[in-house]
Amino acid sequence: MPQELTDRVLERLGFHERPEATLEGLNAIYWAWCRRVPFDNVQKMIHLHTNAAGPLPGDDAESFFHAWLAHG
């Protein structure tokens, strides 16, 4: 993922600086993720029920995070 996108995601998760690459840092990211990223599979359900072509929405990290940053 591009550095700029990673930085925007971490900021949206509530980090003012990049967590260290440790178990403690991973736990902090996961905790923030669970608190701030809702589970929503509506787009995927629509995609499957309409037999839409192509990959599932949000299937790759960049498209998921761009959508999340734009729409929450």
C-alpha positions in Angstrom: 0.0 0.0 0.0 1.3 3.5 -0.7 2.9 5.2 2.3 0.5 8.2 2.0 -2.5 5.9 2.2 -1.1 4.0 5.1 -0.5 7.3 7.0 -4.0 8.5 6.3 -5.5 5.2 7.5 -3.4 5.2 10.7 -4.4 8.8 11.3 -8.1 7.9 10.9 -7.6 5.1 13.3 -6.4 7.6 15.9 -2.6 7.3 15.6 -0.4 10.4 15.5 2.7 8.4 14.7 3.3 4.9 13.3 3.1 2.2 15.9 6.2 0.1 16.3 6.4 -3.3 14.6 5.9 -5.2 17.8 3.1 -7.3 19.3 2.1 -4.3 21.4 1.9 -2.1 18.2 -0.1 -4.8 16.4 -2.5 -5.0 19.4 -2.9 -1.2 19.4 -3.8 -1.2 15.6 -6.2 -4.1 16.1 -7.9 -2.4 19.0 -8.3 0.8 17.0 -9.6 -1.2 14.0 -12.3 -3.0 16.0 -13.4 0.3 17.5 -13.5 2.4 14.3 -14.1 0.1 11.3 -17.6 -1.2 11.1 -18.4 -4.6 9.7 -20.6 -4.1 6.7 -21.0 -6.6 3.9 -23.9 -4.9 2.2 -21.9 -4.1 -0.9 -20.7 -7.7 -1.2 -24.3 -9.0 -0.8 -25.5 -6.7 -3.5 -22.6 -7.8 -5.7 -23.4 -11.5 -5.2 -27.2 -11.2 -5.6 -26.9 -9.2 -8.8 -24.4 -11.6 -10.3 -22.1 -8.6 -10.9 -18.9 -9.2 -12.8 -15.5 -8.6 -11.3 -14.0 -8.9 -7.9 -16.0 -8.3 -4.7 -16.1 -4.7 -3.6 -13.3 -3.9 -1.1 -11.5 -7.0 -2.2 -8.1 -5.3 -2.3 -6.7 -3.2 0.5 -6.3 0.0 -1.4 -9.8 0.2 -2.7 -11.2 -0.8 0.7 -9.3 2.0 2.5 -10.0 4.6 -0.1 -13.7 3.9 0.3 -13.4 3.8 4.1 -11.6 7.1 4.2 -14.2 8.7 2.0 -17.4 7.2 3.5 -16.6 5.7 6.8 
